[in-house]
């Protein structure tokens, strides 16, 4: 089979993932889909700042934080001032640092599971390629949809923590739902499941279907996802 072009890899993971991921795992350039996701994130944050602004985000953060509400007035003013200083840096750095760290860490965790538990025999480069290309479709589609939804709503109505109604948490009332339940519900997300399916196809292709069937690959990824959900829900429960 002849090597695919980069455009062929980027589009193939959407319309023909089973045929594309063997080439992706071996010859892919993981930094290209990662860069595309970073660009999408930067575009969204830039539009968010223009349409919604920092002040509304700080106000919503204050309203949703019991710790801030219980603070004395002077301490609350100091916290708000600190938020105004650091939020611009955090927002603009998050698409870059967050995306790269997420790809690198997920690739490492799944490599450990696939080689340690499933005896997949793949390399870290293969894992990086599979994870980055598998994350790209959902990342781009979600980014575009968030931009569209944001401009369809008034600035006060857009919630960056609940931008799309593609997970179970979007149908819960945040004012009457416990944090742990909300965290659990938001984990059941269509974009997440799309990415999980692509990763399972990718790791099976990287190791070879005989050595790592799709069902076995999917099991390993679901184990990692389940552990992450447990940790996330536990942290939310501790925060109240």
Phi and psi in degrees as a GROMACS rama.xvg file:
@    title "Ramachandran Plot"
@    xaxis  label "Phi"
@    yaxis  label "Psi"
@TYPE xy
-72.3898  145.603  UNK-2
-60.1475  143.909  UNK-3
-81.2978  154.942  UNK-4
-74.9199  166.426  UNK-5
-63.9846  -38.0468  UNK-6
-63.157  -38.3758  UNK-7
-63.6316  -37.2085  UNK-8
-68.6274  -46.6373  UNK-9
-64.6204  -37.4012  UNK-10
-85.7541  -30.4177  UNK-11
-67.0906  -31.0819  UNK-12
-66.7721  -14.1092  UNK-13
-92.2616  -51.8358  UNK-14
-96.4187  -18.0792  UNK-15
-148.964  63.7627  UNK-16
-62.5737  -39.016  UNK-17
-62.9511  -35.7915  UNK-18
-83.3971  -23.099  UNK-19
-90.9964  -36.0165  UNK-20
-65.6886  -29.4612  UNK-21
-57.5542  -40.7031  UNK-22
-72.1932  -38.67  UNK-23
-59.6077  -48.5049  UNK-24
-61.1927  -37.9253  UNK-25
-88.3248  -40.8925  UNK-26
-119.882  -1.08244  UNK-27
-63.7497  159.606  UNK-28
-116.208  96.0226  UNK-29
-58.7986  -26.4222  UNK-30
-72.3925  -20.0578  UNK-31
-70.9409  -54.555  UNK-32
-62.639  -31.9059  UNK-33
-63.3826  -43.5638  UNK-34
-62.8427  -40.2594  UNK-35
-63.1596  -39.5828  UNK-36
-67.395  -37.2246  UNK-37
-62.7863  -45.5365  UNK-38
-60.6239  -43.5514  UNK-39
-61.0525  -41.4084  UNK-40
-64.6314  -41.0409  UNK-41
-65.2943  -40.646  UNK-42
-61.0385  -45.9024  UNK-43
-62.5124  -46.3594  UNK-44
-63.0505  -40.3888  UNK-45
-61.6398  -46.0641  UNK-46
-67.1389  -36.2025  UNK-47
-62.6735  -44.6505  UNK-48
-63.043  -39.5237  UNK-49
-69.7172  -40.1151  UNK-50
-88.3842  -42.1998  UNK-51
-100.587  -51.2332  UNK-52
91.1566  161.676  UNK-53
-69.0479  -39.6962  UNK-54
-61.7479  -42.1273  UNK-55
-65.7521  -36.9617  UNK-56
-67.3133  -41.1872  UNK-57
-63.5618  -41.7936  UNK-58
-62.6937  -42.4975  UNK-59
-66.5949  -37.2427  UNK-60
-63.6102  -39.0771  UNK-61
-66.0992  -42.8872  UNK-62
-66.6297  -29.5542  UNK-63
-94.7965  1.21579  UNK-64
-108.439  108.304  UNK-65
-60.583  -33.3924  UNK-66
-62.3286  -43.5108  UNK-67
-68.302  -37.1387  UNK-68
-64.3058  -31.5808  UNK-69
-85.4449  -5.60462  UNK-70
-72.6044  150.093  UNK-71
-61.4789  158.593  UNK-72
-57.5649  -41.4361  UNK-73
-68.1704  -39.1903  UNK-74
-67.6677  -37.794  UNK-75
-64.2621  -40.1061  UNK-76
-63.5214  -39.2409  UNK-77
-64.8016  -40.8068  UNK-78
-64.6658  -41.1683  UNK-79
-65.3622  -41.7713  UNK-80
-62.0749  -40.586  UNK-81
-64.4529  -40.5605  UNK-82
-61.066  -41.1097  UNK-83
-63.3067  -31.1805  UNK-84
-77.0118  -44.5668  UNK-85
-92.3215  -21.7907  UNK-86
-61.7089  -42.8617  UNK-87
-57.3999  -40.527  UNK-88
-68.6709  -42.3885  UNK-89
-64.7138  -44.3036  UNK-90
-63.3724  -44.5599  UNK-91
-76.8117  -24.7738  UNK-92
-84.8063  -23.5474  UNK-93
-61.7919  -40.0428  UNK-94
-64.9112  -31.7447  UNK-95
-79.9781  -61.5599  UNK-96
-66.0018  -43.3802  UNK-97
-61.6096  -44.3205  UNK-98
-66.771  -47.0374  UNK-99
-63.7994  -46.9043  UNK-100
-61.836  -41.2192  UNK-101
-61.767  -45.9929  UNK-102
-63.1755  -46.7344  UNK-103
-64.721  -43.9226  UNK-104
-70.2363  -46.4153  UNK-105
-61.0545  -40.9952  UNK-106
-61.2761  -39.9777  UNK-107
-68.1976  -43.003  UNK-108
-64.3628  -46.2174  UNK-109
-69.2226  -32.4126  UNK-110
-61.6961  -43.9723  UNK-111
-60.5397  -45.1853  UNK-112
-67.5607  -44.4805  UNK-113
-67.0095  -40.7203  UNK-114
-81.5808  -37.961  UNK-115
-76.3308  -42.7414  UNK-116
-99.4047  -32.2545  UNK-117
-105.564  -5.8607  UNK-118
53.782  47.9848  UNK-119
-75.7676  -30.557  UNK-120
67.4929  38.6705  UNK-121
-106.579  165.494  UNK-122
-100.476  163.011  UNK-123
-61.723  -36.1362  UNK-124
-60.85  -43.0308  UNK-125
-60.4256  -42.8159  UNK-126
-64.4376  -43.2288  UNK-127
-58.2908  -46.1401  UNK-128
-61.879  -47.2901  UNK-129
-61.3196  -47.8767  UNK-130
-63.8993  -46.0397  UNK-131
-65.2712  -46.586  UNK-132
-70.475  -31.7824  UNK-133
-70.7695  -31.6566  UNK-134
-78.4557  -21.8417  UNK-135
-61.4149  -51.1452  UNK-136
-56.9753  -51.6594  UNK-137
-64.6618  -37.0557  UNK-138
-62.1813  -43.8573  UNK-139
-71.9881  -44.1397  UNK-140
-63.2604  -45.7239  UNK-141
-62.7647  -39.9349  UNK-142
-62.5813  -45.0797  UNK-143
-64.0245  -44.6448  UNK-144
-63.1334  -39.1239  UNK-145
-63.7949  -39.8974  UNK-146
-63.1265  -43.2025  UNK-147
-64.9659  -49.2502  UNK-148
-61.7177  -38.9655  UNK-149
-59.1053  -41.2049  UNK-150
-84.5845  -11.26  UNK-151
-82.2149  -17.5762  UNK-152
-106.449  157.389  UNK-153
-68.6188  150.229  UNK-154
-52.4348  -37.5897  UNK-155
-71.6038  -19.0038  UNK-156
-93.3035  -13.6254  UNK-157
-86.5361  125.001  UNK-158
-109.748  112.671  UNK-159
-66.8794  -21.6349  UNK-160
-81.6778  -19.3783  UNK-161
-133.792  62.8092  UNK-162
-72.7505  -31.5344  UNK-163
-131.009  152.71  UNK-164
-98.4833  54.8491  UNK-165
-113.026  13.8337  UNK-166
-137.383  163.129  UNK-167
-63.0786  -28.9207  UNK-168
-65.4238  -23.1002  UNK-169
-66.9133  -17.8616  UNK-170
-100.493  7.06757  UNK-171
-99.5873  152.073  UNK-172
-85.1632  113.904  UNK-173
-64.1378  -23.8826  UNK-174
-77.1198  -23.7795  UNK-175
-117.457  4.54155  UNK-176
-106.207  133.919  UNK-177
-65.2394  151.078  UNK-178
-61.7305  -38.5662  UNK-179
-66.9227  -38.3  UNK-180
-69.4399  -38.8216  UNK-181
-63.0299  -42.8404  UNK-182
-62.4263  -41.6852  UNK-183
-64.1725  -45.6092  UNK-184
-64.0441  -40.6408  UNK-185
-68.3671  -15.4645  UNK-186
-71.7752  -24.826  UNK-187
-88.7353  83.6246  UNK-188
-121.971  135.295  UNK-189
-62.729  -39.0738  UNK-190
-67.7366  -36.4226  UNK-191
-63.5321  -44.5598  UNK-192
-66.9146  -34.1564  UNK-193
-62.2063  -46.139  UNK-194
-64.1664  -42.1784  UNK-195
-59.1263  -44.0549  UNK-196
-62.2228  -43.1489  UNK-197
-65.9957  -39.6102  UNK-198
-63.4627  -40.5913  UNK-199
-62.6419  -42.179  UNK-200
-63.2763  -42.3875  UNK-201
-65.3614  -45.4579  UNK-202
-69.2894  -34.3994  UNK-203
-63.3793  -40.8259  UNK-204
-68.4321  -37.8106  UNK-205
-65.2113  -40.0293  UNK-206
-88.0829  -23.1724  UNK-207
102.864  129.581  UNK-208
-57.0841  -29.6872  UNK-209
-72.3148  -38.7126  UNK-210
-79.8248  -36.6518  UNK-211
-137.089  87.1083  UNK-212
-61.2352  159.647  UNK-213
-56.2735  -42.7793  UNK-214
-61.5864  -38.4878  UNK-215
-70.9877  -41.4916  UNK-216
-62.4612  -43.4742  UNK-217
-62.8904  -38.5847  UNK-218
-61.0594  -44.7052  UNK-219
-61.5964  -41.9525  UNK-220
-70.0652  -37.8869  UNK-221
-66.5413  -32.2681  UNK-222
-62.1857  -47.0238  UNK-223
-62.7798  -43.8186  UNK-224
-63.0164  -42.3257  UNK-225
-62.3153  -40.9398  UNK-226
-63.8404  -40.8339  UNK-227
-63.2557  -41.9418  UNK-228
-62.3802  -43.269  UNK-229
-60.5408  -44.8873  UNK-230
-63.7395  -44.933  UNK-231
-62.8644  -44.0871  UNK-232
-67.7316  -38.5297  UNK-233
-62.0899  -42.5197  UNK-234
-64.1836  -42.2283  UNK-235
-63.2875  -38.4283  UNK-236
-65.6851  -39.5683  UNK-237
-67.4207  -30.2978  UNK-238
-79.8034  -10.7815  UNK-239
